[in-house]
Amino acid sequence: MKKISLLLALAIGVIGGSSFINTDDGGLGKTMPSVMLENLDGDQINSADLDNDGNPIVISFWATWCKPCRLELNTIMEEYETMQDSMGLKLIAVSIDDERNKSKVRPVVDAEGWDYDVWLDSNSDLKRAMGVNYPPQTFVLNGEGKIVYSHVGFVPGDEEDLYDFLWDLHENKETTSSH
């Protein structure tokens, strides 16, 4: 009976599209784990060294074969430049394509015209360390590098919740930093 309940809950979560994670499972309050990755130029990156001069960072786990992932990243791109200019936002798109498919990442990024930093997690080390089960999953790090938001899935309209969260985070930073 427990298996049936678990499968039913999982099916509802998958079919239902997106779901917010507001528990410890979402990593809230934690910092980025230390995992070695590479960017599209083949440079080695330690995820724990991520810094954005006290400004928020969005981390989006995606894959070339994931239509909701690409839709989310395309939708965010529409407001990204404005958010970069206004709040110093940085977005890192972490591809979870495996070794066989990682050669498809750059052509997708170029074709979509994404102006994001792109990291390759072809061994799923960061994906596992952050508890990502399926893409897209989006995290927000505040100016101190703490995970303050986690969202699984994407349906049109979800970006508005992300934007609202980011603007609130930015306004609260402005309020607290001005005192």
C-alpha positions as CSV (number, residue, x, y, z in Angstrom):
1,M,0.0,0.0,0.0
2,K,2.9,2.4,0.8
3,K,4.3,1.8,-2.7
4,I,1.0,2.6,-4.3
5,S,0.7,5.8,-2.3
6,L,4.3,6.8,-3.1
7,L,3.8,6.1,-6.8
8,L,0.5,8.0,-6.9
9,A,2.1,11.0,-5.1
10,L,5.0,11.0,-7.6
11,A,2.7,10.7,-10.6
12,I,0.6,13.6,-9.4
13,G,3.8,15.7,-8.9
14,V,5.1,14.8,-12.4
15,I,1.7,15.3,-14.2
16,G,0.9,18.4,-12.2
17,G,4.0,20.2,-13.6
18,S,5.8,22.3,-11.2
19,S,6.0,22.2,-7.5
20,F,7.7,24.5,-5.0
21,I,10.0,22.9,-2.5
22,N,10.1,24.7,0.8
23,T,11.7,22.0,2.9
24,D,15.2,21.0,3.8
25,D,15.1,18.7,0.8
26,G,15.2,21.8,-1.4
27,G,18.5,22.8,0.2
28,L,17.1,26.0,1.6
29,G,19.6,27.8,3.8
30,K,22.5,25.8,2.5
31,T,25.4,27.0,0.4
32,M,26.6,25.5,-2.9
33,P,28.4,22.2,-2.6
34,S,31.9,21.9,-3.8
35,V,31.9,20.0,-7.1
36,M,34.3,20.4,-10.0
37,L,32.6,21.1,-13.4
38,E,33.6,22.7,-16.7
39,N,32.1,25.5,-18.7
40,L,31.6,25.4,-22.5
41,D,35.2,26.5,-23.1
42,G,36.5,23.5,-21.1
43,D,37.6,25.6,-18.1
44,Q,37.4,23.9,-14.7
45,I,35.0,25.5,-12.2
46,N,34.4,24.7,-8.5
47,S,30.8,25.3,-7.8
48,A,31.6,26.3,-4.2
49,D,33.6,29.3,-5.6
50,L,30.5,30.9,-7.1
51,D,30.3,34.6,-6.3
52,N,28.3,37.5,-7.7
53,D,29.5,40.5,-5.6
54,G,26.6,40.2,-3.2
55,N,24.0,39.9,-5.9
56,P,21.5,37.1,-6.5
57,I,22.4,34.1,-8.6
58,V,19.9,31.8,-10.4
59,I,21.0,28.2,-11.0
60,S,18.9,26.3,-13.5
61,F,19.4,22.6,-14.1
62,W,18.4,21.7,-17.6
63,A,19.0,19.3,-20.5
64,T,19.0,19.6,-24.2
65,W,16.2,16.9,-24.5
66,C,14.0,18.7,-21.8
67,K,11.4,20.9,-23.5
68,P,10.2,22.5,-20.3
69,C,13.9,23.3,-19.4
70,R,14.4,25.1,-22.7
71,L,11.1,26.9,-22.5
72,E,12.0,28.1,-19.0
73,L,15.4,29.4,-20.1
74,N,14.0,31.1,-23.2
75,T,11.3,32.7,-21.1
76,I,13.8,34.0,-18.5
77,M,16.0,35.4,-21.3
78,E,13.2,37.9,-22.1
79,E,13.8,39.7,-18.8
80,Y,17.4,38.7,-18.1
81,E,19.1,41.8,-19.4
82,T,16.8,44.1,-17.4
83,M,17.4,42.0,-14.2
84,Q,21.2,42.0,-14.8
85,D,21.2,45.8,-15.1
86,S,18.8,46.5,-12.2
87,M,20.0,44.0,-9.6
88,G,23.2,42.5,-10.9
89,L,21.5,39.1,-11.5
90,K,23.6,36.2,-12.8
91,L,22.1,33.0,-14.2
92,I,24.0,29.8,-14.5
93,A,22.5,27.1,-16.7
94,V,23.8,23.7,-15.5
95,S,23.4,21.1,-18.3
96,I,22.9,17.6,-17.0
97,D,23.4,16.1,-20.4
98,D,25.6,13.0,-20.1
99,E,28.9,12.4,-21.9
100,R,27.1,11.1,-25.0
101,N,25.0,14.2,-25.3
102,K,27.2,17.0,-23.9
103,S,28.3,17.8,-27.5
104,K,24.7,19.0,-28.2
105,V,24.8,21.7,-25.4
106,R,26.8,24.4,-27.2
107,P,24.7,24.2,-30.4
108,V,21.5,24.6,-28.4
109,V,22.9,27.5,-26.3
110,D,24.1,29.2,-29.5
111,A,20.8,28.5,-31.4
112,E,18.7,29.9,-28.5
113,G,21.0,32.9,-28.1
114,W,21.3,32.4,-24.3
115,D,23.5,34.9,-22.6
116,Y,24.0,32.7,-19.5
117,D,27.0,31.1,-18.0
118,V,26.7,27.4,-18.9
119,W,28.2,24.6,-16.9
120,L,28.4,21.0,-17.9
121,D,27.5,18.4,-15.2
122,S,27.9,15.4,-17.5
123,N,28.6,13.1,-14.5
124,S,25.6,14.5,-12.5
125,D,27.9,15.2,-9.6
126,L,26.3,18.7,-8.8
127,K,22.9,17.3,-9.7
128,R,23.2,14.7,-7.0
129,A,24.9,17.0,-4.5
130,M,21.9,19.4,-4.8
131,G,19.2,16.8,-4.7
132,V,17.9,17.4,-8.2
133,N,15.7,14.5,-9.3
134,Y,14.5,15.8,-12.7
135,P,14.9,19.0,-14.6
136,P,14.1,21.7,-14.8
137,Q,15.0,22.6,-11.2
138,T,15.8,26.2,-10.4
139,F,17.6,27.6,-7.3
140,V,18.2,31.1,-6.2
141,L,21.2,32.0,-4.1
142,N,21.1,35.3,-2.1
143,G,24.0,37.7,-1.9
144,E,25.5,35.7,0.9
145,G,25.5,32.5,-1.3
146,K,22.7,30.8,0.6
147,I,20.0,28.9,-1.3
148,V,16.8,30.8,-0.6
149,Y,14.5,29.4,-3.3
150,S,14.0,26.1,-5.0
151,H,11.5,25.3,-7.7
152,V,10.9,22.0,-9.7
153,G,9.4,22.0,-13.2
154,F,8.2,24.7,-15.4
155,V,4.9,25.8,-16.9
156,P,4.2,29.2,-18.4
157,G,3.6,31.6,-15.6
158,D,6.2,30.1,-13.2
159,E,8.7,32.7,-14.3
160,E,6.4,35.4,-12.7
161,D,6.9,33.8,-9.3
162,L,10.6,33.7,-9.9
163,Y,10.7,37.3,-10.9
164,D,8.6,38.4,-7.9
165,F,10.9,36.5,-5.6
166,L,14.0,38.0,-7.1
167,W,12.6,41.6,-7.0
168,D,11.6,41.0,-3.3
169,L,15.0,39.7,-2.6
170,H,16.6,42.7,-4.3
171,E,14.3,45.2,-2.5
172,N,15.0,43.6,0.9
173,K,18.8,43.8,0.2
174,E,18.4,47.5,-0.7
175,T,16.4,48.1,2.5
176,T,18.8,46.3,4.8
177,S,22.0,47.6,3.1
178,S,20.8,51.2,3.4
179,H,20.6,51.1,7.2
